Amino acid sequence: MRFRRLLASAAIGALLTTPGIGTAHAAAPEAPRPSVGTAGCGQAPGLASGSHTISSGGQNRGYLLRVPANYDSSHPYRLFVGLHWRGGTAADVDSGGTDGYNWSYYGLRRLADSAGNTTIFVAPQGNGNGWANPGGQDVTFVDDLLRQLETALCVDTSQVFAGGFSYGGAMSYALACARPAVFRAVAVYSGANLSGCSGGTQAVAYIGMHGIGDTVLPIASGRSLRDQFVRNNGCTPQNPPEPASGSRTHVVTAYSGCRAGYPVVWAAFDGGHDPGPRDGCACSGWQTWTSGEVWKFLTQFDSPTPPSGTPVQVGVNYTLVAEHSGKLLDISGVSTAAGAALQQWTATGGQNQQFDFLDSGAGYYRVRARHSGLVLQVAGSAAGAVVSQQPDSGAPAQQWRVTDQGGGVVSLVNRLSGLAMDVWEASAADGARVSQWTSTGAANQRFRVQRA
């Protein structure tokens, strides 16, 4: 892939394509399925990485497969279906094009490998390098493909995802509509309703990204796809903020009120028809923020039990609930500014009450506020020093030892000072400041870790 060819081919597809299947009534949403391994678990792998073909609907259809290094058939793997754009190919998605490995599967393969080779990746090839889906034939192709993969490999059926750009985003949307009991979540990069929506009434976790200046598939088309799953997932309707033209920034909004387990996230950026926008410039590339946002979104559906007994997982969003008050750690005023204070507050569902953990090594983590991207830092080594959000420098004042206290509860001790994060004077009030204090093990120094 690379972006000039990608954008030109996507523009052609947008002009030539019409939806392929109509809308039908479907049953009410089902609860998320438990993790279940497939027939391929415990068996010698029946497929290897590389190019494969399958008969589907009287046609020979092709796909490219990436099986993780050190594949273990006793372990069910996450599965990601990466869908190409109009004029693109499965090989473009799989190889990453001129950006190579760093952009393979929209940058997700690199992140999965760094997390321990956790994911099987597959890139199907669309007819005519597109996803017109006439009569639902491309949905059927994906059905047949998944059936073959699940027979040959150990797949976690609760962890099946799809994502793609432009026409590939349209096909991801079509799969969410038609196969809500199969796909746990979809990621739609600059999509529109080009491949149809058969069904489309059940809940599926959804992340959409779109440029405000997209002249190929205008942002209104992406908003329409998003709003369908806002309704299906029971989220509170809103008009989420979007960046100003010329700002060269992006804004990520997590909808509130969504049915448990079915979040909707919308990311608008100041740019055009592009899966890899970068802040601060009119440019594209694998250094984009989209890969990280999609990876965080998909990995939130992992098993809630962290590996190797560690109390938190990297790349997962959490809320931190003060055990003494039942209130959440919160960045004051939803501020994105450096220096905004950490406090406790009643749960609002806001991203300023969500944090992820960045591994600093030796058992220490940096704690990052989701809404701002800044990390929690203590103001010196004295008892009573306040905790605020600051740009990530990796300094000891930004590193916290996360200790499992049992029952999903942790304590956080600062590397610089050796003092514990503490709600001031064990206050139960909204707005009570969070600082550091000598570790006592008291409830105001203990925080329940819950997936956001």
C-alpha positions, 0 to 999 in steps of 0.5 A: 500500500501507499497512500497516493495510489490508495486514495486514488483507487478509493475515489474510483470505488466510491464513484462506481459502487452501490450497496449490495444487499438490503435491510432485513429485520433481526432478533434482539441483541444477544449477550457477548459469548464466552471464550470458546476454542474451535475444532482446531484447538489441540490439533496440529495446525491445518494451515500455515502462513501464506496464500490460500484459496477456498471455494465459496459460492461457486467461485475460487476466492483467495486470502493471505494468512499470518499465523503467529510465531511460536503458534500453540494449538492449546491456546485460542487466538484472537482473529482479525480480518483485514479488508482492503480498499477499492483497487487495493489487494489482500497483499497490500493489507498483509505486507503493509506496502511501502511501509512494510511490517510497520503498517501490516494490517493497518499497523495492528500486526506490529502491536500484536507481535509486541504483545506476545504474538497474540493474534491470527491475521487474515486478509481476504481478496475482494472480487475486482479488488472491491467489496460490492457484495452482490447478493451477499456473496462477500459475506458468504465468502467470509463465512466460509473463510472463518469456517476453514480457519476455525477448523484448521487453527485454534481461534477464540470465537469471542475474539473475532474482529474485522477492520478496513479502509474505505471499501474495506470499511464498508465491508467491515460495516456490512459484516457487523450488520449481517454477522453480529453474533460472529464479530465482537467488534469492527474498526471502520476507517473512512467508510460508507454504506457501499457493501450493504447492511443485511440485518443491522439491528443488533449490537456490535462494538464499533470504532469509526475514524473519519477525516472532516475534509474527506472528499471521497467519502464525506464524513457524513457517511461515516457518521451515519454508520456510527449512528446506527451502532449508537442506536443498536448499542443503546448509547446516549446520542450526541454530536461528538466534538470534531477538530477545526479545519487547519488544526491538524489534530484529532478528537476521540470520543467514547460514547456514554450510556452504551450497553455493557460490553458494546462501546462505540468510539468515534475519532474525527481528524483534520484530514482527508480520505486516509487510514493513517493520518498524523497530527501536526502535518498534512501527511500519512504514515505508519506513525499514525495514531489510528493503529494505537486507538484501534488496538486499544479498542480491540484488546479491551475485550480480552479475558479479564484475567491478566497474564502471569498474575500481573494486576493490569494489562498494557493497552487496556483502559481501566477505571480506578475506584477508590475503595474507601469512597467508591469514587473514581480517579478523575482529571479535574475539569476534563482538562487536557492541559499539563498540570491538571490535578488528579482528584476523585469524583462520582462516575460519569463515564468520561474519558478523563476517568479512564487510564491505561498502563505503559510498562516502564520495566522492573515492575513499574508503570506509567499511568496515562489519562485516556482523554489527554494522553498525559501521564500521572506524575507526583510533584516531588518526593515529599509526603502530601505532594499532589498528583497531576497529569504531565507530558510523558518523559519516563521520569521516576516521578511518573512511574508507579509500582502497581501491587495486587492487593487481591480481589481486583484491588491495587495500590500504587507506589511512586518510584521517585518517593516510595510513597503511595497514591492517597486520597487526601484525608480519606475524604469521600467528597467529590473533588478530594485531591489525590496526593502521595503519602506514607504507605499505610494499606488503608482503603484510601490508598487502595483502588479497584481496577475495572475495565472501562 
